[in-house]
């Protein structure tokens, strides 16, 4: 699963092959630490089951929105490449179509290098 994450200023790219649950939030203990205004410490989880992806809001104070509609906390909501997921005020998550994995792998590598150097 390839994800593009935007913190309100720039894009970051991640790849989570064979990881059934990806945790996203402000805390450094998450798989993706997203430091954007309104993002909770443990904001969402993305679950992958039988090739399908689901978002579960973890009770985030400022909410999680799919296509501008707030989703209910602790409820599994389908997530695909057509949906924009907003966390808090500016954080955005996108599931990326895996048509060109070579380019995506380069973007993931670049993100890792930038995060290590910051």
MODELLER restraints for C-alpha pairs under 7 A, 6 or more apart:
rsr = mdl.restraints
at = mdl.atoms
rsr.add(forms.Gaussian(group=physical.xy_distance, feature=features.Distance(at['CA:1:A'], at['CA:15:A']), mean=5.64, stdev=0.5))
rsr.add(forms.Gaussian(group=physical.xy_distance, feature=features.Distance(at['CA:1:A'], at['CA:16:A']), mean=5.13, stdev=0.5))
rsr.add(forms.Gaussian(group=physical.xy_distance, feature=features.Distance(at['CA:1:A'], at['CA:17:A']), mean=5.66, stdev=0.5))
rsr.add(forms.Gaussian(group=physical.xy_distance, feature=features.Distance(at['CA:2:A'], at['CA:14:A']), mean=5.64, stdev=0.5))
rsr.add(forms.Gaussian(group=physical.xy_distance, feature=features.Distance(at['CA:2:A'], at['CA:15:A']), mean=4.46, stdev=0.5))
rsr.add(forms.Gaussian(group=physical.xy_distance, feature=features.Distance(at['CA:2:A'], at['CA:16:A']), mean=6.40, stdev=0.5))
rsr.add(forms.Gaussian(group=physical.xy_distance, feature=features.Distance(at['CA:2:A'], at['CA:95:A']), mean=6.15, stdev=0.5))
rsr.add(forms.Gaussian(group=physical.xy_distance, feature=features.Distance(at['CA:2:A'], at['CA:96:A']), mean=5.45, stdev=0.5))
rsr.add(forms.Gaussian(group=physical.xy_distance, feature=features.Distance(at['CA:3:A'], at['CA:13:A']), mean=5.77, stdev=0.5))
rsr.add(forms.Gaussian(group=physical.xy_distance, feature=features.Distance(at['CA:3:A'], at['CA:14:A']), mean=5.21, stdev=0.5))
rsr.add(forms.Gaussian(group=physical.xy_distance, feature=features.Distance(at['CA:3:A'], at['CA:15:A']), mean=6.40, stdev=0.5))
rsr.add(forms.Gaussian(group=physical.xy_distance, feature=features.Distance(at['CA:3:A'], at['CA:93:A']), mean=6.80, stdev=0.5))
rsr.add(forms.Gaussian(group=physical.xy_distance, feature=features.Distance(at['CA:3:A'], at['CA:94:A']), mean=5.61, stdev=0.5))
rsr.add(forms.Gaussian(group=physical.xy_distance, feature=features.Distance(at['CA:3:A'], at['CA:95:A']), mean=4.82, stdev=0.5))
rsr.add(forms.Gaussian(group=physical.xy_distance, feature=features.Distance(at['CA:3:A'], at['CA:96:A']), mean=5.68, stdev=0.5))
rsr.add(forms.Gaussian(group=physical.xy_distance, feature=features.Distance(at['CA:4:A'], at['CA:11:A']), mean=6.43, stdev=0.5))
rsr.add(forms.Gaussian(group=physical.xy_distance, feature=features.Distance(at['CA:4:A'], at['CA:12:A']), mean=5.67, stdev=0.5))
rsr.add(forms.Gaussian(group=physical.xy_distance, feature=features.Distance(at['CA:4:A'], at['CA:13:A']), mean=4.66, stdev=0.5))
rsr.add(forms.Gaussian(group=physical.xy_distance, feature=features.Distance(at['CA:4:A'], at['CA:14:A']), mean=6.54, stdev=0.5))
rsr.add(forms.Gaussian(group=physical.xy_distance, feature=features.Distance(at['CA:4:A'], at['CA:93:A']), mean=5.85, stdev=0.5))
rsr.add(forms.Gaussian(group=physical.xy_distance, feature=features.Distance(at['CA:4:A'], at['CA:94:A']), mean=5.06, stdev=0.5))
rsr.add(forms.Gaussian(group=physical.xy_distance, feature=features.Distance(at['CA:4:A'], at['CA:95:A']), mean=6.53, stdev=0.5))
rsr.add(forms.Gaussian(group=physical.xy_distance, feature=features.Distance(at['CA:4:A'], at['CA:96:A']), mean=6.76, stdev=0.5))
rsr.add(forms.Gaussian(group=physical.xy_distance, feature=features.Distance(at['CA:5:A'], at['CA:11:A']), mean=5.56, stdev=0.5))
rsr.add(forms.Gaussian(group=physical.xy_distance, feature=features.Distance(at['CA:5:A'], at['CA:12:A']), mean=5.10, stdev=0.5))
rsr.add(forms.Gaussian(group=physical.xy_distance, feature=features.Distance(at['CA:5:A'], at['CA:13:A']), mean=6.31, stdev=0.5))
rsr.add(forms.Gaussian(group=physical.xy_distance, feature=features.Distance(at['CA:5:A'], at['CA:92:A']), mean=5.72, stdev=0.5))
rsr.add(forms.Gaussian(group=physical.xy_distance, feature=features.Distance(at['CA:5:A'], at['CA:93:A']), mean=4.66, stdev=0.5))
rsr.add(forms.Gaussian(group=physical.xy_distance, feature=features.Distance(at['CA:5:A'], at['CA:94:A']), mean=6.42, stdev=0.5))
rsr.add(forms.Gaussian(group=physical.xy_distance, feature=features.Distance(at['CA:6:A'], at['CA:12:A']), mean=6.27, stdev=0.5))
rsr.add(forms.Gaussian(group=physical.xy_distance, feature=features.Distance(at['CA:6:A'], at['CA:91:A']), mean=5.63, stdev=0.5))
rsr.add(forms.Gaussian(group=physical.xy_distance, feature=features.Distance(at['CA:6:A'], at['CA:92:A']), mean=5.06, stdev=0.5))
rsr.add(forms.Gaussian(group=physical.xy_distance, feature=features.Distance(at['CA:6:A'], at['CA:93:A']), mean=6.53, stdev=0.5))
rsr.add(forms.Gaussian(group=physical.xy_distance, feature=features.Distance(at['CA:7:A'], at['CA:34:A']), mean=6.57, stdev=0.5))
rsr.add(forms.Gaussian(group=physical.xy_distance, feature=features.Distance(at['CA:7:A'], at['CA:35:A']), mean=6.73, stdev=0.5))
rsr.add(forms.Gaussian(group=physical.xy_distance, feature=features.Distance(at['CA:7:A'], at['CA:36:A']), mean=5.20, stdev=0.5))
rsr.add(forms.Gaussian(group=physical.xy_distance, feature=features.Distance(at['CA:7:A'], at['CA:90:A']), mean=6.16, stdev=0.5))
rsr.add(forms.Gaussian(group=physical.xy_distance, feature=features.Distance(at['CA:7:A'], at['CA:91:A']), mean=4.62, stdev=0.5))
rsr.add(forms.Gaussian(group=physical.xy_distance, feature=features.Distance(at['CA:7:A'], at['CA:92:A']), mean=6.63, stdev=0.5))
rsr.add(forms.Gaussian(group=physical.xy_distance, feature=features.Distance(at['CA:8:A'], at['CA:36:A']), mean=6.84, stdev=0.5))
rsr.add(forms.Gaussian(group=physical.xy_distance, feature=features.Distance(at['CA:8:A'], at['CA:90:A']), mean=4.85, stdev=0.5))
rsr.add(forms.Gaussian(group=physical.xy_distance, feature=features.Distance(at['CA:8:A'], at['CA:91:A']), mean=5.78, stdev=0.5))
rsr.add(forms.Gaussian(group=physical.xy_distance, feature=features.Distance(at['CA:12:A'], at['CA:111:A']), mean=5.64, stdev=0.5))
rsr.add(forms.Gaussian(group=physical.xy_distance, feature=features.Distance(at['CA:13:A'], at['CA:107:A']), mean=5.92, stdev=0.5))
rsr.add(forms.Gaussian(group=physical.xy_distance, feature=features.Distance(at['CA:13:A'], at['CA:108:A']), mean=4.79, stdev=0.5))
rsr.add(forms.Gaussian(group=physical.xy_distance, feature=features.Distance(at['CA:13:A'], at['CA:111:A']), mean=5.98, stdev=0.5))
rsr.add(forms.Gaussian(group=physical.xy_distance, feature=features.Distance(at['CA:14:A'], at['CA:108:A']), mean=5.18, stdev=0.5))
rsr.add(forms.Gaussian(group=physical.xy_distance, feature=features.Distance(at['CA:15:A'], at['CA:108:A']), mean=6.69, stdev=0.5))
rsr.add(forms.Gaussian(group=physical.xy_distance, feature=features.Distance(at['CA:20:A'], at['CA:47:A']), mean=5.58, stdev=0.5))
rsr.add(forms.Gaussian(group=physical.xy_distance, feature=features.Distance(at['CA:20:A'], at['CA:48:A']), mean=4.89, stdev=0.5))
rsr.add(forms.Gaussian(group=physical.xy_distance, feature=features.Distance(at['CA:20:A'], at['CA:49:A']), mean=6.91, stdev=0.5))
rsr.add(forms.Gaussian(group=physical.xy_distance, feature=features.Distance(at['CA:21:A'], at['CA:45:A']), mean=6.45, stdev=0.5))
rsr.add(forms.Gaussian(group=physical.xy_distance, feature=features.Distance(at['CA:21:A'], at['CA:46:A']), mean=5.58, stdev=0.5))
rsr.add(forms.Gaussian(group=physical.xy_distance, feature=features.Distance(at['CA:21:A'], at['CA:47:A']), mean=4.60, stdev=0.5))
rsr.add(forms.Gaussian(group=physical.xy_distance, feature=features.Distance(at['CA:21:A'], at['CA:48:A']), mean=6.45, stdev=0.5))
rsr.add(forms.Gaussian(group=physical.xy_distance, feature=features.Distance(at['CA:22:A'], at['CA:31:A']), mean=5.99, stdev=0.5))
rsr.add(forms.Gaussian(group=physical.xy_distance, feature=features.Distance(at['CA:22:A'], at['CA:45:A']), mean=5.52, stdev=0.5))
rsr.add(forms.Gaussian(group=physical.xy_distance, feature=features.Distance(at['CA:22:A'], at['CA:46:A']), mean=5.10, stdev=0.5))
rsr.add(forms.Gaussian(group=physical.xy_distance, feature=features.Distance(at['CA:22:A'], at['CA:47:A']), mean=6.64, stdev=0.5))
rsr.add(forms.Gaussian(group=physical.xy_distance, feature=features.Distance(at['CA:23:A'], at['CA:30:A']), mean=5.15, stdev=0.5))
rsr.add(forms.Gaussian(group=physical.xy_distance, feature=features.Distance(at['CA:23:A'], at['CA:31:A']), mean=5.20, stdev=0.5))
rsr.add(forms.Gaussian(group=physical.xy_distance, feature=features.Distance(at['CA:23:A'], at['CA:32:A']), mean=6.51, stdev=0.5))
rsr.add(forms.Gaussian(group=physical.xy_distance, feature=features.Distance(at['CA:23:A'], at['CA:44:A']), mean=6.08, stdev=0.5))
rsr.add(forms.Gaussian(group=physical.xy_distance, feature=features.Distance(at['CA:23:A'], at['CA:45:A']), mean=4.52, stdev=0.5))
rsr.add(forms.Gaussian(group=physical.xy_distance, feature=features.Distance(at['CA:23:A'], at['CA:46:A']), mean=6.54, stdev=0.5))
rsr.add(forms.Gaussian(group=physical.xy_distance, feature=features.Distance(at['CA:24:A'], at['CA:30:A']), mean=5.43, stdev=0.5))
rsr.add(forms.Gaussian(group=physical.xy_distance, feature=features.Distance(at['CA:24:A'], at['CA:31:A']), mean=6.04, stdev=0.5))
rsr.add(forms.Gaussian(group=physical.xy_distance, feature=features.Distance(at['CA:24:A'], at['CA:32:A']), mean=4.86, stdev=0.5))
rsr.add(forms.Gaussian(group=physical.xy_distance, feature=features.Distance(at['CA:24:A'], at['CA:33:A']), mean=6.06, stdev=0.5))
rsr.add(forms.Gaussian(group=physical.xy_distance, feature=features.Distance(at['CA:24:A'], at['CA:34:A']), mean=6.82, stdev=0.5))
rsr.add(forms.Gaussian(group=physical.xy_distance, feature=features.Distance(at['CA:24:A'], at['CA:42:A']), mean=6.35, stdev=0.5))
rsr.add(forms.Gaussian(group=physical.xy_distance, feature=features.Distance(at['CA:24:A'], at['CA:43:A']), mean=5.91, stdev=0.5))
rsr.add(forms.Gaussian(group=physical.xy_distance, feature=features.Distance(at['CA:24:A'], at['CA:44:A']), mean=5.39, stdev=0.5))
rsr.add(forms.Gaussian(group=physical.xy_distance, feature=features.Distance(at['CA:24:A'], at['CA:45:A']), mean=6.13, stdev=0.5))
rsr.add(forms.Gaussian(group=physical.xy_distance, feature=features.Distance(at['CA:25:A'], at['CA:32:A']), mean=6.65, stdev=0.5))
rsr.add(forms.Gaussian(group=physical.xy_distance, feature=features.Distance(at['CA:25:A'], at['CA:33:A']), mean=5.37, stdev=0.5))
rsr.add(forms.Gaussian(group=physical.xy_distance, feature=features.Distance(at['CA:25:A'], at['CA:34:A']), mean=5.42, stdev=0.5))
rsr.add(forms.Gaussian(group=physical.xy_distance, feature=features.Distance(at['CA:25:A'], at['CA:39:A']), mean=6.23, stdev=0.5))
rsr.add(forms.Gaussian(group=physical.xy_distance, feature=features.Distance(at['CA:25:A'], at['CA:40:A']), mean=5.72, stdev=0.5))
rsr.add(forms.Gaussian(group=physical.xy_distance, feature=features.Distance(at['CA:25:A'], at['CA:41:A']), mean=4.90, stdev=0.5))
rsr.add(forms.Gaussian(group=physical.xy_distance, feature=features.Distance(at['CA:25:A'], at['CA:42:A']), mean=4.49, stdev=0.5))
rsr.add(forms.Gaussian(group=physical.xy_distance, feature=features.Distance(at['CA:25:A'], at['CA:43:A']), mean=4.60, stdev=0.5))
rsr.add(forms.Gaussian(group=physical.xy_distance, feature=features.Distance(at['CA:25:A'], at['CA:44:A']), mean=6.61, stdev=0.5))
rsr.add(forms.Gaussian(group=physical.xy_distance, feature=features.Distance(at['CA:26:A'], at['CA:33:A']), mean=5.05, stdev=0.5))
rsr.add(forms.Gaussian(group=physical.xy_distance, feature=features.Distance(at['CA:26:A'], at['CA:34:A']), mean=4.91, stdev=0.5))
rsr.add(forms.Gaussian(group=physical.xy_distance, feature=features.Distance(at['CA:26:A'], at['CA:35:A']), mean=5.19, stdev=0.5))
rsr.add(forms.Gaussian(group=physical.xy_distance, feature=features.Distance(at['CA:26:A'], at['CA:39:A']), mean=6.04, stdev=0.5))
rsr.add(forms.Gaussian(group=physical.xy_distance, feature=features.Distance(at['CA:26:A'], at['CA:40:A']), mean=5.75, stdev=0.5))
rsr.add(forms.Gaussian(group=physical.xy_distance, feature=features.Distance(at['CA:26:A'], at['CA:41:A']), mean=4.30, stdev=0.5))
rsr.add(forms.Gaussian(group=physical.xy_distance, feature=features.Distance(at['CA:26:A'], at['CA:42:A']), mean=6.54, stdev=0.5))
rsr.add(forms.Gaussian(group=physical.xy_distance, feature=features.Distance(at['CA:27:A'], at['CA:33:A']), mean=5.83, stdev=0.5))
rsr.add(forms.Gaussian(group=physical.xy_distance, feature=features.Distance(at['CA:27:A'], at['CA:41:A']), mean=4.67, stdev=0.5))
rsr.add(forms.Gaussian(group=physical.xy_distance, feature=features.Distance(at['CA:27:A'], at['CA:42:A']), mean=6.54, stdev=0.5))
rsr.add(forms.Gaussian(group=physical.xy_distance, feature=features.Distance(at['CA:36:A'], at['CA:90:A']), mean=6.27, stdev=0.5))
rsr.add(forms.Gaussian(group=physical.xy_distance, feature=features.Distance(at['CA:36:A'], at['CA:91:A']), mean=5.69, stdev=0.5))
rsr.add(forms.Gaussian(group=physical.xy_distance, feature=features.Distance(at['CA:37:A'], at['CA:88:A']), mean=6.42, stdev=0.5))
rsr.add(forms.Gaussian(group=physical.xy_distance, feature=features.Distance(at['CA:37:A'], at['CA:89:A']), mean=5.86, stdev=0.5))
rsr.add(forms.Gaussian(group=physical.xy_distance, feature=features.Distance(at['CA:37:A'], at['CA:90:A']), mean=6.36, stdev=0.5))
rsr.add(forms.Gaussian(group=physical.xy_distance, feature=features.Distance(at['CA:38:A'], at['CA:62:A']), mean=5.77, stdev=0.5))
rsr.add(forms.Gaussian(group=physical.xy_distance, feature=features.Distance(at['CA:38:A'], at['CA:88:A']), mean=4.03, stdev=0.5))
rsr.add(forms.Gaussian(group=physical.xy_distance, feature=features.Distance(at['CA:38:A'], at['CA:89:A']), mean=5.36, stdev=0.5))
rsr.add(forms.Gaussian(group=physical.xy_distance, feature=features.Distance(at['CA:39:A'], at['CA:87:A']), mean=5.81, stdev=0.5))
rsr.add(forms.Gaussian(group=physical.xy_distance, feature=features.Distance(at['CA:39:A'], at['CA:88:A']), mean=4.77, stdev=0.5))
rsr.add(forms.Gaussian(group=physical.xy_distance, feature=features.Distance(at['CA:40:A'], at['CA:60:A']), mean=5.48, stdev=0.5))
rsr.add(forms.Gaussian(group=physical.xy_distance, feature=features.Distance(at['CA:40:A'], at['CA:61:A']), mean=6.55, stdev=0.5))
rsr.add(forms.Gaussian(group=physical.xy_distance, feature=features.Distance(at['CA:42:A'], at['CA:58:A']), mean=6.48, stdev=0.5))
rsr.add(forms.Gaussian(group=physical.xy_distance, feature=features.Distance(at['CA:43:A'], at['CA:57:A']), mean=6.15, stdev=0.5))
rsr.add(forms.Gaussian(group=physical.xy_distance, feature=features.Distance(at['CA:43:A'], at['CA:58:A']), mean=5.37, stdev=0.5))
rsr.add(forms.Gaussian(group=physical.xy_distance, feature=features.Distance(at['CA:43:A'], at['CA:60:A']), mean=5.13, stdev=0.5))
rsr.add(forms.Gaussian(group=physical.xy_distance, feature=features.Distance(at['CA:44:A'], at['CA:55:A']), mean=6.72, stdev=0.5))
rsr.add(forms.Gaussian(group=physical.xy_distance, feature=features.Distance(at['CA:44:A'], at['CA:56:A']), mean=5.52, stdev=0.5))
rsr.add(forms.Gaussian(group=physical.xy_distance, feature=features.Distance(at['CA:44:A'], at['CA:57:A']), mean=4.51, stdev=0.5))
rsr.add(forms.Gaussian(group=physical.xy_distance, feature=features.Distance(at['CA:44:A'], at['CA:58:A']), mean=5.20, stdev=0.5))
rsr.add(forms.Gaussian(group=physical.xy_distance, feature=features.Distance(at['CA:45:A'], at['CA:55:A']), mean=5.86, stdev=0.5))
rsr.add(forms.Gaussian(group=physical.xy_distance, feature=features.Distance(at['CA:45:A'], at['CA:56:A']), mean=5.22, stdev=0.5))
rsr.add(forms.Gaussian(group=physical.xy_distance, feature=features.Distance(at['CA:45:A'], at['CA:57:A']), mean=6.65, stdev=0.5))
rsr.add(forms.Gaussian(group=physical.xy_distance, feature=features.Distance(at['CA:46:A'], at['CA:53:A']), mean=6.61, stdev=0.5))
rsr.add(forms.Gaussian(group=physical.xy_distance, feature=features.Distance(at['CA:46:A'], at['CA:54:A']), mean=5.49, stdev=0.5))
rsr.add(forms.Gaussian(group=physical.xy_distance, feature=features.Distance(at['CA:46:A'], at['CA:55:A']), mean=4.70, stdev=0.5))
rsr.add(forms.Gaussian(group=physical.xy_distance, feature=features.Distance(at['CA:46:A'], at['CA:56:A']), mean=6.39, stdev=0.5))
rsr.add(forms.Gaussian(group=physical.xy_distance, feature=features.Distance(at['CA:47:A'], at['CA:53:A']), mean=5.61, stdev=0.5))
rsr.add(forms.Gaussian(group=physical.xy_distance, feature=features.Distance(at['CA:47:A'], at['CA:54:A']), mean=5.11, stdev=0.5))
rsr.add(forms.Gaussian(group=physical.xy_distance, feature=features.Distance(at['CA:47:A'], at['CA:55:A']), mean=6.51, stdev=0.5))
rsr.add(forms.Gaussian(group=physical.xy_distance, feature=features.Distance(at['CA:48:A'], at['CA:54:A']), mean=6.46, stdev=0.5))
rsr.add(forms.Gaussian(group=physical.xy_distance, feature=features.Distance(at['CA:53:A'], at['CA:78:A']), mean=6.02, stdev=0.5))
rsr.add(forms.Gaussian(group=physical.xy_distance, feature=features.Distance(at['CA:53:A'], at['CA:79:A']), mean=5.25, stdev=0.5))
rsr.add(forms.Gaussian(group=physical.xy_distance, feature=features.Distance(at['CA:53:A'], at['CA:80:A']), mean=6.61, stdev=0.5))
rsr.add(forms.Gaussian(group=physical.xy_distance, feature=features.Distance(at['CA:54:A'], at['CA:76:A']), mean=5.78, stdev=0.5))
rsr.add(forms.Gaussian(group=physical.xy_distance, feature=features.Distance(at['CA:54:A'], at['CA:77:A']), mean=5.17, stdev=0.5))
rsr.add(forms.Gaussian(group=physical.xy_distance, feature=features.Distance(at['CA:54:A'], at['CA:78:A']), mean=4.40, stdev=0.5))
rsr.add(forms.Gaussian(group=physical.xy_distance, feature=features.Distance(at['CA:54:A'], at['CA:79:A']), mean=4.98, stdev=0.5))
rsr.add(forms.Gaussian(group=physical.xy_distance, feature=features.Distance(at['CA:55:A'], at['CA:76:A']), mean=5.80, stdev=0.5))
rsr.add(forms.Gaussian(group=physical.xy_distance, feature=features.Distance(at['CA:55:A'], at['CA:77:A']), mean=5.20, stdev=0.5))
rsr.add(forms.Gaussian(group=physical.xy_distance, feature=features.Distance(at['CA:55:A'], at['CA:78:A']), mean=6.38, stdev=0.5))
rsr.add(forms.Gaussian(group=physical.xy_distance, feature=features.Distance(at['CA:55:A'], at['CA:79:A']), mean=6.14, stdev=0.5))
rsr.add(forms.Gaussian(group=physical.xy_distance, feature=features.Distance(at['CA:56:A'], at['CA:73:A']), mean=6.84, stdev=0.5))
rsr.add(forms.Gaussian(group=physical.xy_distance, feature=features.Distance(at['CA:56:A'], at['CA:74:A']), mean=5.48, stdev=0.5))
rsr.add(forms.Gaussian(group=physical.xy_distance, feature=features.Distance(at['CA:56:A'], at['CA:75:A']), mean=5.61, stdev=0.5))
rsr.add(forms.Gaussian(group=physical.xy_distance, feature=features.Distance(at['CA:56:A'], at['CA:76:A']), mean=5.06, stdev=0.5))
rsr.add(forms.Gaussian(group=physical.xy_distance, feature=features.Distance(at['CA:56:A'], at['CA:77:A']), mean=6.46, stdev=0.5))
rsr.add(forms.Gaussian(group=physical.xy_distance, feature=features.Distance(at['CA:57:A'], at['CA:64:A']), mean=6.29, stdev=0.5))
rsr.add(forms.Gaussian(group=physical.xy_distance, feature=features.Distance(at['CA:57:A'], at['CA:73:A']), mean=4.79, stdev=0.5))
rsr.add(forms.Gaussian(group=physical.xy_distance, feature=features.Distance(at['CA:57:A'], at['CA:74:A']), mean=5.44, stdev=0.5))
rsr.add(forms.Gaussian(group=physical.xy_distance, feature=features.Distance(at['CA:57:A'], at['CA:75:A']), mean=6.97, stdev=0.5))
rsr.add(forms.Gaussian(group=physical.xy_distance, feature=features.Distance(at['CA:58:A'], at['CA:73:A']), mean=5.93, stdev=0.5))
rsr.add(forms.Gaussian(group=physical.xy_distance, feature=features.Distance(at['CA:58:A'], at['CA:74:A']), mean=5.76, stdev=0.5))
rsr.add(forms.Gaussian(group=physical.xy_distance, feature=features.Distance(at['CA:59:A'], at['CA:73:A']), mean=5.07, stdev=0.5))
rsr.add(forms.Gaussian(group=physical.xy_distance, feature=features.Distance(at['CA:59:A'], at['CA:74:A']), mean=6.80, stdev=0.5))
rsr.add(forms.Gaussian(group=physical.xy_distance, feature=features.Distance(at['CA:62:A'], at['CA:88:A']), mean=4.97, stdev=0.5))
rsr.add(forms.Gaussian(group=physical.xy_distance, feature=features.Distance(at['CA:63:A'], at['CA:70:A']), mean=6.54, stdev=0.5))
rsr.add(forms.Gaussian(group=physical.xy_distance, feature=features.Distance(at['CA:63:A'], at['CA:87:A']), mean=6.49, stdev=0.5))
rsr.add(forms.Gaussian(group=physical.xy_distance, feature=features.Distance(at['CA:63:A'], at['CA:88:A']), mean=5.85, stdev=0.5))
rsr.add(forms.Gaussian(group=physical.xy_distance, feature=features.Distance(at['CA:64:A'], at['CA:70:A']), mean=5.68, stdev=0.5))
rsr.add(forms.Gaussian(group=physical.xy_distance, feature=features.Distance(at['CA:64:A'], at['CA:71:A']), mean=5.94, stdev=0.5))
rsr.add(forms.Gaussian(group=physical.xy_distance, feature=features.Distance(at['CA:64:A'], at['CA:85:A']), mean=6.95, stdev=0.5))
rsr.add(forms.Gaussian(group=physical.xy_distance, feature=features.Distance(at['CA:64:A'], at['CA:86:A']), mean=5.68, stdev=0.5))
rsr.add(forms.Gaussian(group=physical.xy_distance, feature=features.Distance(at['CA:64:A'], at['CA:87:A']), mean=4.90, stdev=0.5))
rsr.add(forms.Gaussian(group=physical.xy_distance, feature=features.Distance(at['CA:64:A'], at['CA:88:A']), mean=6.51, stdev=0.5))
rsr.add(forms.Gaussian(group=physical.xy_distance, feature=features.Distance(at['CA:65:A'], at['CA:71:A']), mean=5.74, stdev=0.5))
rsr.add(forms.Gaussian(group=physical.xy_distance, feature=features.Distance(at['CA:65:A'], at['CA:85:A']), mean=5.56, stdev=0.5))
rsr.add(forms.Gaussian(group=physical.xy_distance, feature=features.Distance(at['CA:65:A'], at['CA:86:A']), mean=4.98, stdev=0.5))
rsr.add(forms.Gaussian(group=physical.xy_distance, feature=features.Distance(at['CA:65:A'], at['CA:87:A']), mean=6.67, stdev=0.5))
rsr.add(forms.Gaussian(group=physical.xy_distance, feature=features.Distance(at['CA:66:A'], at['CA:83:A']), mean=6.26, stdev=0.5))
rsr.add(forms.Gaussian(group=physical.xy_distance, feature=features.Distance(at['CA:66:A'], at['CA:84:A']), mean=5.68, stdev=0.5))
rsr.add(forms.Gaussian(group=physical.xy_distance, feature=features.Distance(at['CA:66:A'], at['CA:85:A']), mean=4.62, stdev=0.5))
rsr.add(forms.Gaussian(group=physical.xy_distance, feature=features.Distance(at['CA:66:A'], at['CA:86:A']), mean=6.43, stdev=0.5))
rsr.add(forms.Gaussian(group=physical.xy_distance, feature=features.Distance(at['CA:67:A'], at['CA:83:A']), mean=6.09, stdev=0.5))
rsr.add(forms.Gaussian(group=physical.xy_distance, feature=features.Distance(at['CA:67:A'], at['CA:84:A']), mean=5.52, stdev=0.5))
rsr.add(forms.Gaussian(group=physical.xy_distance, feature=features.Distance(at['CA:67:A'], at['CA:85:A']), mean=6.65, stdev=0.5))
rsr.add(forms.Gaussian(group=physical.xy_distance, feature=features.Distance(at['CA:80:A'], at['CA:95:A']), mean=6.07, stdev=0.5))
rsr.add(forms.Gaussian(group=physical.xy_distance, feature=features.Distance(at['CA:81:A'], at['CA:94:A']), mean=6.71, stdev=0.5))
rsr.add(forms.Gaussian(group=physical.xy_distance, feature=features.Distance(at['CA:81:A'], at['CA:95:A']), mean=4.88, stdev=0.5))
rsr.add(forms.Gaussian(group=physical.xy_distance, feature=features.Distance(at['CA:81:A'], at['CA:96:A']), mean=5.77, stdev=0.5))
rsr.add(forms.Gaussian(group=physical.xy_distance, feature=features.Distance(at['CA:81:A'], at['CA:97:A']), mean=6.28, stdev=0.5))
rsr.add(forms.Gaussian(group=physical.xy_distance, feature=features.Distance(at['CA:84:A'], at['CA:92:A']), mean=6.84, stdev=0.5))
rsr.add(forms.Gaussian(group=physical.xy_distance, feature=features.Distance(at['CA:84:A'], at['CA:93:A']), mean=6.31, stdev=0.5))
rsr.add(forms.Gaussian(group=physical.xy_distance, feature=features.Distance(at['CA:84:A'], at['CA:94:A']), mean=5.67, stdev=0.5))
rsr.add(forms.Gaussian(group=physical.xy_distance, feature=features.Distance(at['CA:85:A'], at['CA:92:A']), mean=5.51, stdev=0.5))
rsr.add(forms.Gaussian(group=physical.xy_distance, feature=features.Distance(at['CA:85:A'], at['CA:93:A']), mean=5.07, stdev=0.5))
rsr.add(forms.Gaussian(group=physical.xy_distance, feature=features.Distance(at['CA:85:A'], at['CA:94:A']), mean=6.56, stdev=0.5))
rsr.add(forms.Gaussian(group=physical.xy_distance, feature=features.Distance(at['CA:86:A'], at['CA:92:A']), mean=4.47, stdev=0.5))
rsr.add(forms.Gaussian(group=physical.xy_distance, feature=features.Distance(at['CA:86:A'], at['CA:93:A']), mean=6.45, stdev=0.5))
